[in-house]
């Protein structure tokens, strides 16, 4: 999409999450002790709030990097 996680605005991240949510071929997961799938419908607003609660761009990027997209 031409941007990095360090400068991605909330609307850009929302569009990615919405795309994953509407896709039949993609799942979103989070890494804790293992990869855990986040069930659909995705809690898009809660995920955005979690990411953008961080003031520092590096911390926001780290929150995004905890999420993984899996092709199913």
C-alpha positions as CSV (number, residue, x, y, z in Angstrom):
1,X,0.0,0.0,0.0
2,X,3.0,2.3,-0.2
3,X,3.4,2.9,3.5
4,X,5.1,1.4,6.5
5,X,3.7,0.5,9.9
6,X,5.6,3.5,11.4
7,X,3.6,6.0,9.5
8,X,0.4,4.1,8.7
9,X,-2.7,6.2,9.7
10,X,-5.7,4.7,11.4
11,X,-7.8,4.7,8.2
12,X,-5.1,2.8,6.3
13,X,-4.9,0.1,9.0
14,X,-8.7,0.0,9.1
15,X,-8.9,-0.7,5.4
16,X,-6.5,-3.6,5.7
17,X,-8.4,-5.1,8.7
18,X,-11.7,-4.7,6.8
19,X,-10.3,-6.4,3.8
20,X,-9.1,-9.4,5.9
21,X,-12.5,-9.5,7.6
22,X,-14.4,-9.7,4.3
23,X,-12.0,-12.2,2.7
24,X,-12.8,-15.8,2.6
25,X,-9.2,-16.6,2.0
26,X,-7.5,-14.7,4.8
27,X,-7.5,-14.9,8.6
28,X,-6.0,-12.6,11.2
29,X,-4.1,-14.0,14.1
30,X,-2.1,-12.8,17.0
31,X,1.0,-14.3,18.4
32,X,1.1,-15.0,22.1
33,X,2.7,-18.3,23.0
34,X,1.5,-19.6,19.7
35,X,-0.4,-18.3,16.6
36,X,-4.0,-17.8,17.7
37,X,-6.7,-17.0,15.1
38,X,-8.9,-14.1,15.8
39,X,-12.5,-15.2,14.9
40,X,-14.5,-13.3,12.4
41,X,-16.2,-10.9,12.4
42,X,-13.0,-9.2,13.4
43,X,-13.2,-6.7,16.2
44,X,-11.8,-4.0,13.9
45,X,-12.4,-1.0,16.2
46,X,-11.0,-2.8,19.3
47,X,-7.9,-3.8,17.3
48,X,-7.5,-0.2,16.0
49,X,-7.9,1.1,19.6
50,X,-5.2,-1.3,20.8
51,X,-2.8,-0.3,18.1
52,X,-3.4,3.5,18.2
53,X,-3.4,3.7,22.0
54,X,0.3,3.8,21.6
55,X,1.8,7.3,21.2
56,X,5.2,6.2,19.9
57,X,5.3,5.1,16.3
58,X,7.7,2.2,17.2
59,X,5.3,0.9,19.8
60,X,2.3,1.2,17.3
61,X,4.4,-0.7,14.8
62,X,5.2,-3.4,17.4
63,X,1.5,-3.8,18.1
64,X,0.9,-4.3,14.4
65,X,3.7,-6.8,14.1
66,X,2.0,-8.9,16.8
67,X,-0.7,-9.5,14.2
68,X,-0.3,-12.0,11.4
69,X,-2.3,-12.6,8.2
70,X,-2.7,-16.2,7.2
71,X,-3.9,-17.5,3.9
72,X,-6.5,-20.3,4.3
